[in-house]
Amino acid sequence: MDHAAVLALYDRDMREGARPDGPGARVERAGRVVRQVSDARGWNGVLWSGLDAADADRAIHEQITYFTGLGRAFEWKLHGHDRPADLGARLVAAGLRAEPEETLMVGEAARLGHLDAEPPAGMRLVRATDPAGVELVVAAHEKAFGTGGSRLRHRLLARLAADPGSLVAVVALAGDEPVGAARMELVPGTRFAGLWGGGTAGAWRGRGVYRALVAHRARVAAARGYRYLQVDASAMSRPILERLGFHALTTTTPYLHGD
């Protein structure tokens, strides 16, 4: 994989040329910043910026003023190769707070779809295509991450109602118990499918559930003509993804403003 070329393609298609990630959201270009604006339960934030030392502080202030005026908390999604080099420090100085750093990783969908990654015995993977399926995904998410799933529920239901072809949500069931879940977001006109929310309940970790969820989504992405899978990987997920064949391209850090 030509890492620099794939990263440039990702920046162009998924950041600077981003599409809204759900119904009711819009993507705007404000000078040298690209942002998404959604309702209070959607994702609001800065996707891309092309700044330098001379204009960075002004652009940060403008985005704070804009989102605050809407009554929205927002995220500035900073990537490790963004400029200026001290953009993260400038965001903190302006009142944003940094969340844990993740790694942007990319893998070839066709190759990953051929992994030998069947779910453990007694488990099956089921697509969530209706409200009952969404509830299973939310239940698995809450077990895996220990956080409430109300925002995820809203996002999945809205996406399935408005554009079901752009979302693949999968739940891992041990019998009838949801113990793992993940989703994939497909962006028409690009070569990237985004993997999000992959998690497994504690008692089921280390048994191949996460790997099976990745391989399942890879097969769907390849069948629909997507070349790459993209993941913002946590420190826990990165070693697993590297063993599966993903490549680290850069880091990504959320900087948050507001509640």
N, C-alpha and C positions, 0 to 999 in steps of 0.2 A: 504494500500500500504506500502510495506517495502521500505522506502525512501532510505536507504543506499544501498540496493541491486539494486534498479532501477538506482540509480546514478552510481554505479559501472558498470552496464551493459551499460549505456549511454556512459560513458567514454571509455569503451572498444570498442563498436561498432561504435559510431558516432564521436569519437575524435581520439583515438589512431589507430583505424582500419578504419578510414574514407575512403570513396570513392570519386573520383572527382565529383564536383557538376555540371558539364556540359561538353559539347564537347570542346576539346582543353585544358582542365585543366588536371593536373596530381598531385598526392599526393606523397610526398617524405618523407622518414625518414632520418633525418640528426642528428646522434647521439641520444640524448634524446629529440629531437624535431620532431614533425610531422607537415608538412606544405603543403599548396596547392599553386601551381604555375599555373597561367593562363595568358591570354593576358591582355592588359591594361584595357579592359572593363569588365573583369571577376573579381572574388574575389581572391585576393592574401593575404596569411597570415598564421599565426601559429594557428593550430587547437588544439594541445596538447603538453604538455611538462612534463617531469619527472625530474625536476631539484632539486638541493639543493643549499645551500648557497655557496658552494665551486665552483660550475660551472655555476651559473645562469648568472653572468655578462658576462662571455665569450660567452655563448650561445646567449645572446641578441646581443652582438657585431657581432657575426657570421651571425645572421639573417639580421641585418641591412646591413652588407657588401654584403650579397648575393642578397637581393632584390634591393639594390641600384645599384649593378652591372648590374642587368637586366633592370634598368630604371623603376622599379615598386614601386609605393606606396604600403604599406601593412598594415595589421591589425594583432595585436597579441590579440587573443580572450582569455582573462583571465577569469577563473572561480574562484569563491570564495574559493574553497577548494584546489586550486593549491598551490604548494610549490616551493620555500620557501614562508613563510607568507608575506614577504615584496617584493614579485615579482612585484607588481604594482608600488611601489616606485622606484624600480630598473629600470623599463621600463621608467618612467618619467625622471629619472636621465640620461638615455641614449638618451633622446630626443624625446620619444614618448609622445603623448597627450591622455588623457583619455576622452572618450565620456561618456554620462550618463549611469549609471548602470541599468541593466535590471535583471529580475528574470527568471531563468530556471524553467519552469513549465511543468508537465507531467500529462496527464489524460488517462483514459482507453477508447480506441476508441469505443468499443462495447456499453459501458454505455452512452457515450456522443452522440452516434448516435441515441439514443432513446429519446433525449430531445424533449420536446414540443417546437419547435422553428421554426415555419413557418414564412416566411417573411411577413412584413406588407401588408395590403390590397393594391392592385394596384401595387405590386412589384413582380418581378420574379427573380430567380437565373438562370443564363445561363452559361454553360461551354464555355470557350474560347479554341477553337481547331484549329484556323486558324488566319492569319494576321488580319482580320477584328475584330475577337474576342479579340486579343491582344491589338488592338487600344482602345477598350472599357475598358479593364483592366487598361491600362496606363492612360486614361482620368480620370477614377475613382480614381486612385492612386494620380494623380496630384491634384484633388479636395480635397481629404482626407488629404494629407500631405503637400500641398503647395510647393512641390519640383518637379523638372523636371523628366520626366520618360524615358529619352533616354537610360540609362543604363538598366533599367528594360525591356524596349522593346527589346533590343539586347539579353538579357538573356532569355526571354521567347521565342522569335522566334528561337534562336539557340537550346534551349532545345526541343521545339516541333518538330523541323526538325530532330534532331538526336535521340531522345528517348522520344516520346510522352507519353509512358506509365508511365514514371517516374514523370510526372507533372500533377497536377490538378489545373487549373486556373479558377476562378469563378468570374463573375461580377453580381452585383445586379442592375437591371434596374427598374426605376420608369417610366413606359411608355417606351420610347426609351432613356431615360436619364440615363447614368451610374452614380450611386451615392455611390457605395461601391464595393470593390473587395478584393480578397484574393487568395492565392495560397497554394498548398501543394506539398512538394517534398517527393517522395517515394524512399527509399533506399533498393534495393533488398538484401535479406539475413540478414536483421536486423528486429527488432520488433518495430522500431520507424518510424513514419511519421512526418515530420516537417511542422508546420504551419507558414507561413510567410506572411508579407505584409497586414494583415487584417486592413482595414480602411474604414471609412464612411464619406461622405461629411457632413460638419457641420450641415446643416439644417435637416439632417436625423438621427442624433445621438440620442440615448435614445429611439429608436423605435423598437429595436430588430433586426436590420440588422446584426450587428456583431455576435450576438448569432446565427442567422440563418446560417451565413457563417461557423461558427464553426461546427454546427450540420451537415450541408451538407457534409463537408469534413470528419467528423468523420464517417459518414455512408459509404463513399467511402473507407476509410482506413480499416474499419472493414470488409467490403466485400472482400477486397483484402488480408486479413489475417494479418494485422498489429495490434499489441496489444495496442501500446501506441501512443498518440499524444504528440508532444513536441513543446513548444513555448518559445521564448525569449521575455518575456512580459515587456512592458513599465509600468511605474507607472500608466498610464491611463487604460491599459488593465488588469493589475493584479487583481483588485477587481472583474471585470466581470468574469474573468476566474475562480477565487476562488469560486464564486457563482455557476458556472456551474459544478464544481467538479474537477478542476485541483489542483495539489499539488505543492507547491514550494519546489524545491530540493536544489538549490544553487543560487548564483548570477552570472552574467556574465557581463564583462565590456570590450568594445572594446578599445584597445590602438592603435593609428594610427601613422604611420610614412610616411611623404611625403604628397603631395597634395591629 
